[in-house]
Amino acid sequence: MLTARAEIDLNALQHNFAKMKQCCPKSKIIAVVKGNAYGHDAILVAKTLSGADAFAVARIEEAVALRQAGITRPIVLLEGCFCAEDLVIAAQYQFQPVIHHAGQLADILAATLPQPVRVWLKVDTGMHRLGVFPEQVAHYVAQLSHCANVSGDVGFVSHFYRADELSAPTTHEQLACFIQATAPHPGEKSLSNSAGVLYWSDAHFDWVRPGIALYGISPRGDSSGIAEGLQPVMTLKSTLISVREHKAGESIGYGGNWIADRDTRIGVIAMGYGDGYPRTAPNGTPVLVNGRKVALAGRVSMDMMTVDLGPESQDQAGDEVILWGKGLPAEEVARHIGTIAYELVIKITNRVRRQIISAGHNE
Ligand SMILES: *Cc1c(COP(=O)(O)O)cnc(C)c1O
C-alpha cells in the first residue's frame, strides 16, 4: 500500500514556466531551484525546464549536483562563494557567483582561477540583507571589470522585499534605486522574483528569477496559485490507515488537546512531522479525504495525524488523502498553520517518495 508520497506534476511545471514566459516575453529566465527546487527535486526540475536560460541555487553543493547530473546551462550562485576555495570550484564548473560584499571582491581580485567567471554584483536597494550600497556600485564595477578572473560585463542583481504586497511603496523605491545605481554600466540586469514577474511589469529587465511561481504557488499568502493561473506541481498524498469510532467527550493523541463534542469517526493518516508535515498545525487545519475537506483533530505525531471524519462518514482504511496540492492549495494550509507555502513544500523529508506525473508517463 502506498503511504506518504509527493506527486510531482511535470505538465504543471511546464505550464507555470510558460506562464512566466508569457508575463515577460522579452526577459530571459533564471529558474530558481535552490533547496532541491523547493522540495520538488532540483535535478528533475532542471531536466524538465528545457526552456530555462539559466538556473539559480543558494549553495555551491547544489550547483555541483546539477552539473554532475548533466545540466550544462549557466548556474547562478545567489549568495556567491562563501570562501576563496569555493571560487576555484565555481570557475572549474563555470558557475556565476554573485558578489555582495568587500570580502568576496577581495577574494576574486586575489584568486588564481583555472578560467575566468561571469559575476553578478548585488546591489542593496532596500532589503538590507545582502548587497553593496548604491553609491559603491561604480567602485565595484571598476575593480571587477579590470580583473582578469572576470569575463564579460558585470551583471547586476537586487532583490525585492515587499513585491508580494501590491500597494507597497517600497517596490517603486527599490526599482528607482536599481535603475539609478546601474544606469551608467553596460551589464545585464535582474531584479524580479516571482512576485516581480507576476505583479511588477516595469521590473522585468534582462533576466527574471522566479522560484515559487514555477511550483504553482502564489507568492502572496492571501491568494493561491490556482487563482493566478498557475497549477500546483506538488500534491502531497497519503492514505487512511484506520477509521475509528470515537465517543463525545473523549480526546485524541498526545496532550489530549482535542475533545469530540459529538460521537464521530476519526481517520488516522500515515503522515506526520517525520514526513515534514508541521507539528505546529492546529486543530481545524484542512485535509482532503475522498475529495472532501475535513479538519485536523489532535496533535500531529511523528508518523501519523488524525482528522474528524464526521459521524455519517463512509471513508475506509486504504482511502486516499491529500494534504495539499491539487484540490487543496498549500497556501490555504499554510494560512492555518501560520506560515507560508514555501516552508511547507521545502520541508518534506526524504521518507516521502517523489512520484513523477506527466502526460503519458506515470511512475
Ligand atoms: C529565492 C530567491 C528568488 C526566488 O524567489 P521566489 O519568491 O521564490 O520567486 C529570487 N531571487 C533571489 C535572490 C532569491 O534568493
The ligand as an SDF file (V2000), in Angstrom:
LIG
                    3D

 15 15  0  0  0  0  0  0  0  0999 V2000
   14.7700   32.6330   -3.6380 C   0  0  0  0  0  0  0  0  0  0  0  0
   15.1450   33.7710   -4.4930 C   0  0  0  0  0  0  0  0  0  0  0  0
   14.3840   34.0920   -5.6320 C   0  0  0  0  0  0  0  0  0  0  0  0
   13.0790   33.4050   -5.9760 C   0  0  0  0  0  0  0  0  0  0  0  0
   12.0510   33.9470   -5.1450 O   0  0  0  0  0  0  0  0  0  0  0  0
   10.5320   33.4740   -5.2900 P   0  0  0  0  0  0  0  0  0  0  0  0
    9.7850   34.3350   -4.3360 O   0  0  0  0  0  0  0  0  0  0  0  0
   10.5040   32.0320   -4.8830 O   0  0  0  0  0  0  0  0  0  0  0  0
   10.1490   33.6670   -6.7040 O   0  0  0  0  0  0  0  0  0  0  0  0
   14.8570   35.0950   -6.4720 C   0  0  0  0  0  0  0  0  0  0  0  0
   15.9840   35.7840   -6.1710 N   0  0  0  0  0  0  0  0  0  0  0  0
   16.7120   35.5180   -5.0620 C   0  0  0  0  0  0  0  0  0  0  0  0
   17.9330   36.3230   -4.7950 C   0  0  0  0  0  0  0  0  0  0  0  0
   16.3120   34.5210   -4.1840 C   0  0  0  0  0  0  0  0  0  0  0  0
   17.0210   34.2930   -3.0790 O   0  0  0  0  0  0  0  0  0  0  0  0
  1  2  1  0
  2  3  1  0
  2 14  2  0
  3  4  1  0
  3 10  2  0
  4  5  1  0
  5  6  1  0
  6  7  2  0
  6  8  1  0
  6  9  1  0
 10 11  1  0
 11 12  2  0
 12 13  1  0
 12 14  1  0
 14 15  1  0
M  END
$$$$
